[in-house]
Amino acid sequence: GNSVTQMEGPVTLSEEAFLTINCTYTATGYPSLFWYVQYPGEGLQLLLKATKADDKGSNKGFEATYRKETTSFHLEKGSVQVSDSAVYFCALDYTGTASKLTFGTGTRLQVTL
Amino acid sequence: NAGVTQTPKFQVLKTGQSMTLQCAQDMNHNSMYWYRQDPGMGLRLIYYSASEGTTDKGEVPNGYNVSRLNKREFSLRLESAAPSQTSVYFCASSEGTGGSGELFFGEGSRLTVL
C-alpha cells in the first residue's frame, strides 16, 4: 500500500541554520506530494506541493523537489526563523482529489535564537 | 473568513458516553473529512464525504459514525466512547474532483475519554 516515511524529530536548529527534513514514499502510480505545516494550537495548512516528477514546490522560503528515482520529497529551507517552529507533515495523494491523502508521522522543528 | 469551524474544542467523556463533533465549512467545498491525530501516528482518516449525500470509510472507522447534513456540515459521532478514542480530531474540507487537492483544516477538537 501507500506510505510516507519522515525523519523522526524533534529537529532543533539555531536561527539562520539550514533545514532539511527527509521524506520518502511508497506508492503505486504517480502520486501528488505535499508538505503541510501545523503551528502550535492550530490545524494543518498546506505549505507546498508538487504534482509530477521533477516539479519543485516552494513557499515562504521552503522548497521540495519531487524525485521519482529516489521516491523522495525532502523539505529544505536555507535560513530558518524562530517563527518556523512547528510540526511538518509530508503527504501523498494519488486520487487528485485529496480523498485518500496518506500522511507521514510528522517532524517537529524547534528553532532557537 | 472562518474557513473550517469545529466544535467543541475540548471535551472530556467517561467510557460509554456518546457525543457528536460538529464541523462546518464556508468555502463551498464539495468534500469533507474527519481525521484523528495521535502521537507518533500522524493523521489517520476516519471517514470522508466526497460530495453531499455520500460518506465513505477511511482507515480507522470503527467506533464512529458520520452524517453529511448538507454541503456545509459534516458531523462525527461517537456512540459509546472508549479510552482508545482519546485523540485530537480534525475536520477538513477540499474542493473535490477537479480541484487543487489542497485540504483546509479546522483547529482541532481535543477529546479525552476516561
Interface residues (C-beta under 8 A of the other chain):
Chain A: V4 S32 F34 Y36 G41 E42 G43 L44 Q45 L46 K49 T51 F89 D93 G96 T97 A98 S99 K100 L101 F103 G104 T105 G106
Chain B: V4 S31 Y33 G40 M41 G42 L43 R44 L45 Y48 A50 F90 A92 S94 G96 T97 G98 G99 G101 E102 L103 F104 F105 G106 E107 G108
